[in-house]
Amino acid sequence: MAKIAVVGSSSMDLVVTSEKRPGAGETVLGDRFETVPGGKGANQAVAAARLGAEVHMIGCVGDDHYGEIILNNFTENRVLVNNVKPVTDEKSGTAHIILAEGDNSIVVVKGANDHITPFYVEAAAHVLKEADIVLIQQEIPEETVEYVSQYCHDHHIPLLLNPAPARKLSQTVIDQATYITPNEHEADVLFNGVSPAEALRQYPNKVFITEGKSGVRYFNGEKEVLVPSYEVEAVDTTGAGDTFNAAFGVALAEKKSFEESLRFANRAASLSVTKFGAQGGMPMRGDVEGSL
């Protein structure tokens, strides 16, 4: 069983489904409203646990009703929460999501996730040290990403960095991360306008650019490789990237090849969009393996 540590955000997703996305100053009528657990870190932790990994979450929730729901959801999905603490007098993070016209728009309020400091993670460093791979994203403070990157580098722990939401990273973090998984927009921000082909050549077998329905592209040291995605009818694309990253991390921890790992991750992500909610469609291991 792969052992995975996830350092990242947990939130409550407030999801509105509408036929039309409102423009500036415009009001439209929605079709549906739901509250479901989310956050990029939590999504990746739940997805990895459903795919059979032993998953340790390192994060923070608010001392509120949403925090209770998030913690209960972790437990129901077999994610270990010894290092997820309620923060007194702080609200849980929230993500405000509009599903319209076949895609999503998201505004994130970090709340308690801002308390995932280097000092906080340092207290859980033994979890990082015992992991086969560490997953991290960017809905937490930048200095925490830098701390985890340095720690994993110093202790020779594989680190999968999902640079979302997009923001610039220091060259040190880029160099220290074992694997980096930007989408096309995030790659543009991360590599300062360098073309995707150039970025891939600079970082062979390290940078994997996700291209939505097209699949995932990387450079294997000799040539550029596109691992295609799977065609499905999408219901809700929220959480597809998180499912991809979790599945990729699980497969890498199990010593699968890059192409095997990417096919596994693409299939998991494609299944995840066929149901509502970031976590609602995240597949179990058998669902993925049975449909490869």
Residue, then its C-alpha position, 0 to 999 in steps of 0.5 A: m500500500a502506497k503511503i502518501a502525505v498531503v499538505g494542503s487546503s480543506s474547504m467547503d465548496l458552495v456550488v451553484t449550477s446555472e445555464k449561464r455564467p453572469g457577467a459583471g453587474e449581471t444577475v442570472l437565475g441558477d438551477r441548483f445549489e449544493t454544499v460539498p467538502g472540497g479544497k485542493g488538498a482535501n480533494q487529493a487526499v480523498a481521491a488517493a485514499r479511494l485509490g487504495a493509498e494510506v493517506h495522511m492529511i496535514g492541514c487546518v479547518g475552522d472551529d465551526h460547523y463546516g470544519e466538523i463536516i470536513l473532518n467527518n468526511f475525511t474519516e468516512n473516506r479513510v483519510l488519517v487526520n491526526n495532523v488536521k487541527p481546528v483553528t480557534d476563532e477562524k472560519s473554515g476555508t470556502a470555495h464559491i463555485i459556478l458551474a455553467e456552460g460546461d466549465n467552472s469558475i471558482v473564488v477561494v476564501k482561504g480562511a483557516n488554510d492560512h494557518i498551515t504555516p511552516f511551523y505547523v507542518e514542522a510538527a508533522a514532519h515525521v509524516l513527511k519522512e515516512a511517506d512514499i510521496v508528498l503531494i502539495q498545492q498552492e492554496i496554502p501560504e507560499e512559505t509553507v510550500e517552500y518549507v515542504s519543498q526544502y524538507c523533501h529535498d533534504h530528506h530525499i522524499p519525492l514531492l509532487l507539486n501541483p502549482a494551482p492556483a497559478r502563482k510564480l514560484s522561486q527557481t529553488v522550489i521548481d528545482q527541488a520538486t520531483y514532479i510538477t503538474p501545471n495546466e497550460h495556464e499555470a505553466d505559462v505563469l510558472f515558466n514566465g512565458v516560455s513555450p510549453a515545448e521549451a519548458l518540457r525540454q528543460y525539465p524532462n520527466k519532471v514537468f507534466i502539462t495537463e491539457g484538459k480533454s487532450g491529455v497530458r504532455y511531457f518530455n521523456g528525455e528523447k521526445e515529447v510524449l502526449v498521453p491522451s485522455y478518455e472521452v466522457e460526458a462531463v457533468d462537473t469538472t470541479g476536482a478533475g485536476d485534483t483526481f488526476n494529481a492524486a492518481f498520478g501520485v499513487a501510481l508513482a508511489e507504486k513504481k509504475s512507469f510514467e506512461e502507466s501512471l499517466r494513463f491511470a491518472n487520466r482514467a481516474a480524472s475522466l471518471s471523476v467528471t461524470k458525477f456532481g461535486a469535486q469529490g462526488g465522482m472520485p472513483m474507487r481503485g476497481d473502477v479505474e483498473g476495470s476501465l483502463 
